[in-house]
Amino acid sequence: MRIAFFDSGIGGLSVMHHALRLLPADEFIFFADEDHVPYGTRSPDEVLRLVDDAFRFLIALDVNAVAVACNTATSAAVREMRRRYDIPIVGMEPAIKLAFDLYGSRRVLVTATPITINGEKIKRLIDRLGRQDYVELLALPMLVDFAERQEFESAAVEEYLRRALEPYDFGEFSSIVLGCTHFNYFKDTLRSLLPSNVRFVDGNEGTLRELARRMNIAPSAPRGSIDVRYYYSGRRIDDDVELERIGKYLRRLDRMIEIN
C-alpha cells in the first residue's frame, strides 16, 4: 500500500510525521511543491492548476491514496481532484469543530493562510457550527516563509507573532487552531507568547483517521518501518544534504508534538 502526502511546501511533513505513528502502510510518498511555495498568497485558479500538476505526477507513481496535507490546497482544489481522480483523496480543514468539542464554548482563534481565511469553505464551516460570534480569523502568511527556511525561534519570528497576536484578549479564548500545516513548527514560540489556558488544535489526526476510514484500514501503530520517498515538485530527493534538511524538520516535529 502506497500513500502520498502532498503540500505546497514542507509543512505537510507534520501530517506524514503523525502518520508514521498511526497508519500501517508499505510506503509513503511525500511531495512538496517547493518550486511554487507558498500557495496561500496565490489565486485559487493558480492553486488548482498547481495541485492538478502534482496529482498527475502522483497518480503516475501508482499511489493508492492521497492526503492533501495543506489547508490552502484543500480549500481551492480537493473537490475538483475528487472529480478527476478515482482514488481516496482526503483534504484538511481548520479544526474549528474539534476546538469547540475539546474546550467548550469559549472563543477560538483560527490561524491560516490568506486564501484559507478568505475562502468560502471556512465560512461555510463556521456557519454550519453556528458559532460565528465565537470565532476569530487571523492570517499568518509569513510563518510559511519562516518555516521554509527553518527559522523557528528567531527575534524576527517572535516579533511577527507578538504583533499579530497583540490585539486579542486571550483570557477570553480556549484555543488557537493551527490551520496551516507549516504552523505546527512554531508551537514552542507560540507557547512562550500565549497564556496557558490557550491550547493548540490541529487537524492532523482527524485527517489521518478519515483517510484510514476511506481506505478501510484500521489506524494502528505501524508494524516495522515504513519506506518514505521524497519529491520536490516532481524531483526525487536522495542527496544527503537535502535529506538532512528534511531530517531536521522531522526531529523538530518530535519535539513539537509534545507541546499542547
C-alpha positions, 0 to 999 in steps of 0.5 A: 500500500502506497500513500502520498502526502502532498503540500505546497511546501514542507509543512505537510511533513507534520501530517506524514510525521503523525502518520508514521505513528498511526497508519500501517502502510508499505510506503509513503510518498511525500511531495512538496511543491517547493518550486511554487511555495507558498500557495496561500498568497496565490489565486485559487485558479493558480492553486488548482492548476498547481495541485492538478500538476502534482496529482498527475505526477502522483497518480503516475507513481501508482499511489493508492491514496492521497492526503492533501496535507495543506489547508490552502490546497484543500480549500481551492482544489480537493473537490475538483481532484475528487472529480478527476481522480478515482482514488481516496483523496482526503483534504484538511480543514481548520479544526474549528469543530474539534476546538469547540468539542475539546474546550467548550464554548469559549472563543477560538482563534483560527490561524491560516493562510490568506486564501484559507481565511478568505475562502468560502469553505471556512465560512461555510464551516463556521456557519454550519457550527453556528458559532460565528460570534465565537470565532476569530480569523487571523492570517499568518502568511509569513510563518510559511516563509519562516518555516521554509527556511527553518527559522523557528525561534528567531527575534524576527519570528517572535516579533511577527507573532507578538504583533499579530497576536497583540490585539486579542484578549486571550483570557477570553479564548480556549484555543488557537487552531493551527490551520496551516500545516507549516504552523505546527513548527512554531508551537514552542514560540507560540507557547512562550507568547500565549497564556496557558489556558490557550491550547493548540488544535490541529487537524492532523489526526482527524485527517489521518483517521478519515483517510484510514476510514476511506481506505478501510484500514484500521489506524494502528501503530505501524508494524516495522518501518515504513519506506518514505520517498521524497519529491520536490515538485516532481524531483526525487530527493536522495542527496544527503544534504537535502535529506538532512534538511528534511531530517531536521524538520522531522526531529523538530516535529518530535519535539513539537508534538509534545507541546499542547 
